[in-house]
Amino acid sequence: MNSILSIVLPAPKDPVLSVIFAYRDDPSPVKLNLSAGTYRTEEGKPLVLDVVRRAEQQLANDLSRDKEYLPLNGLPEFNKLSTKLILGDDSPAVKENRVVTIQCLSGTGSLRVGAEFLATHNKERVIFVPDPTWGNHPRIFTLAGLSVEYFRYYDPKSRGLDFKGMLEDLGAAPPGAIVVLQACGHNPTGVDPTFEQWEQIRRLVRSKSLLPFFDSAYQGFASGSLDSDAQAVRMFVADGGECLIAQSYAKNMTLQEKLTFL
């Protein structure tokens, strides 16, 4: 009897993980791993924040906690506080109950859930991502049923933002198209628009009736301020228009193992 597994080919090796394994196996005392986007100690080991250790101890010692199933949307208090962190305590959208928050599994999971929602309910099924962008973005959106297009973002000559090209490409996007915007700490370039440029982007996106989908994985890491790094998202929320946000804590709280995302 033939097995279905007999026709399954091995998946290609992940280039990032391959570098991690090569780093692990290299005996050199002066090796440096630049492949993984994780916060490290001087010894190259993953850093666990003191506040995270204290929180874990508090949770372990809290005998009132149990392992009951969570509601379908996730842990309500976690969702509430996470929403305030990205949108601000005084956000009118929060006060007016115009925000829906769903706890998802990992950054990939939150982007996939959002993408499937858009593929099902958004009339325009094309999604524009920066060139370049996080390597998993195109695969996530394609598998969810969206058609991926690119807009100019990084200028290798100036090693900065190709702002003119970005505006031209977004200006040519069809009305209703989805636009992926990294809130801060752009992966992989590290190049972010200024607040003034974000305002121009916002006006263009709204004038073209595009739908912004924010990927926020580094809040607090780009500028050192949680509020400053959320400013781009808050600009779009403040104008009353719609947007989606995939919010992650794996990087800024060094919780890669836990995969804590929205």
Secondary structure, DSSP 8 states (H G I E B T S, - for coil): ---GGGG-------HHHHHHHHHHH---TT----SS---B-TTS-B---HHHHHHHHHHHH-TT-------TT--HHHHHHHHHHHH-TT-HHHHTT------EEHHHHHHHHHHHHHHHH-S--EEEEEES--THHHHHHHHTT-EEEEEE-EETTTTEE-HHHHHHHHHTS-TT-EEEEE-SS-TTT-----HHHHHHHHHHHHHTT-EEEEEES-TTTSSS-HHHHTHHHHHHHHTT---EEEEB-TTTTT-TTT-EE-
